[in-house]
Amino acid sequence: MTSPRERLAARQAELLKALLAGGDAPAGFATDRLRIEADVLRNKRSRLVAFLRPDLAEALGDRFGALFREYATSHPKTDAIRARAHADTFGAWLVERGEVPKPRSRFGRWLRRN
């Protein structure tokens, strides 16, 4: 049998997956309310990435929001990655998908990974 602490950690992990990675709502949580909160958190991350990497927001224009949503769902931010590195990883993801061109400079920020 698992301890109360382990059960709590498992429930917290379920909640975080629902909020940050598009997982199902854990038992006892309202699905519609969790989706609203997940959208709020994703929009907050999107604004931070646009602030840190205005070059990406400018290059993508109206497509920025939809592409970031797609990226954020499959690449949830963890406490192990800093915000700028997360924004740079988004840039690399965009290059890999052909959404933005590869930077010409060998010092290009889009491909820098931490």
C-alpha positions as CSV (number, residue, x, y, z in Angstrom):
1,M,0.0,0.0,0.0
2,T,1.2,3.5,-0.7
3,S,1.6,6.2,1.9
4,P,-0.6,9.2,2.1
5,R,2.3,11.3,0.8
6,E,2.7,9.1,-2.2
7,R,-1.0,9.2,-3.0
8,L,-1.0,13.0,-2.7
9,A,2.1,13.2,-5.0
10,A,0.3,11.0,-7.6
11,R,-2.8,13.2,-7.4
12,Q,-0.8,16.3,-7.8
13,A,1.0,14.8,-10.8
14,E,-2.4,14.0,-12.4
15,L,-3.5,17.6,-11.8
16,L,-0.4,19.1,-13.3
17,K,-0.7,16.8,-16.4
18,A,-4.3,18.0,-16.8
19,L,-3.2,21.7,-16.5
20,L,0.0,21.6,-18.5
21,A,0.0,18.7,-20.9
22,G,-3.6,18.2,-22.0
23,G,-4.2,15.2,-19.7
24,D,-7.6,14.2,-18.4
25,A,-9.1,15.9,-15.4
26,P,-8.5,13.9,-12.2
27,A,-11.5,12.5,-10.4
28,G,-13.2,15.2,-8.4
29,F,-12.2,18.1,-10.6
30,A,-14.5,19.9,-13.0
31,T,-13.2,19.3,-16.5
32,D,-14.5,22.6,-17.9
33,R,-12.9,24.6,-15.1
34,L,-9.6,22.8,-15.5
35,R,-9.6,23.5,-19.3
36,I,-10.2,27.2,-18.5
37,E,-7.3,27.3,-16.1
38,A,-5.1,25.3,-18.5
39,D,-5.8,27.9,-21.2
40,V,-5.0,30.7,-18.8
41,L,-1.6,29.1,-17.9
42,R,-0.8,28.4,-21.6
43,N,-1.6,32.0,-22.5
44,K,0.6,33.3,-19.8
45,R,3.5,31.1,-21.1
46,S,2.7,32.3,-24.6
47,R,3.0,35.9,-23.5
48,L,6.3,35.3,-21.8
49,V,7.7,33.5,-24.8
50,A,6.6,36.4,-27.0
51,F,8.3,38.8,-24.6
52,L,11.5,36.8,-24.5
53,R,11.5,36.0,-28.2
54,P,9.8,38.9,-30.1
55,D,11.6,37.7,-33.2
56,L,9.4,34.5,-33.2
57,A,6.2,36.4,-32.5
58,E,6.9,38.8,-35.3
59,A,8.0,36.0,-37.8
60,L,4.8,34.0,-37.1
61,G,2.3,36.8,-36.8
62,D,-1.2,35.5,-36.3
63,R,0.1,31.9,-36.3
64,F,2.1,32.4,-33.1
65,G,-0.7,31.6,-30.7
66,A,-1.9,28.4,-32.4
67,L,1.6,27.1,-32.9
68,F,2.6,27.8,-29.3
69,R,-0.5,26.0,-28.1
70,E,0.5,22.9,-30.1
71,Y,4.1,23.1,-28.8
72,A,3.1,23.8,-25.2
73,T,0.7,20.8,-25.1
74,S,3.4,18.4,-26.2
75,H,6.3,20.2,-24.3
76,P,5.1,21.2,-20.9
77,K,7.4,23.5,-19.0
78,T,9.1,22.0,-16.0
79,D,11.0,23.6,-13.2
80,A,14.1,22.1,-14.7
81,I,14.1,24.4,-17.7
82,R,14.4,28.2,-17.4
83,A,12.0,30.5,-19.3
84,R,14.5,31.7,-21.9
85,A,15.7,28.2,-22.6
86,H,12.1,27.1,-23.0
87,A,11.5,30.0,-25.5
88,D,14.6,29.0,-27.4
89,T,13.5,25.4,-27.5
90,F,10.2,26.6,-29.0
91,G,12.2,28.4,-31.7
92,A,14.2,25.2,-32.5
93,W,10.9,23.3,-32.7
94,L,9.6,25.8,-35.2
95,V,12.8,25.5,-37.3
96,E,12.6,21.7,-37.2
97,R,8.9,21.9,-38.5
98,G,9.8,24.4,-41.2
99,E,7.6,27.1,-39.7
100,V,10.5,29.6,-39.6
101,P,13.7,29.6,-41.5
102,K,16.9,28.4,-39.9
103,P,18.9,31.5,-38.7
104,R,21.7,32.5,-41.1
105,S,24.2,33.4,-38.3
106,R,26.1,30.7,-36.6
107,F,25.1,32.6,-33.4
108,G,21.4,32.3,-34.2
109,R,19.3,32.2,-31.1
110,W,16.6,29.9,-32.6
111,L,18.9,26.8,-32.4
112,R,20.5,27.5,-29.1
113,R,19.6,24.9,-26.6
114,N,20.5,24.9,-22.9
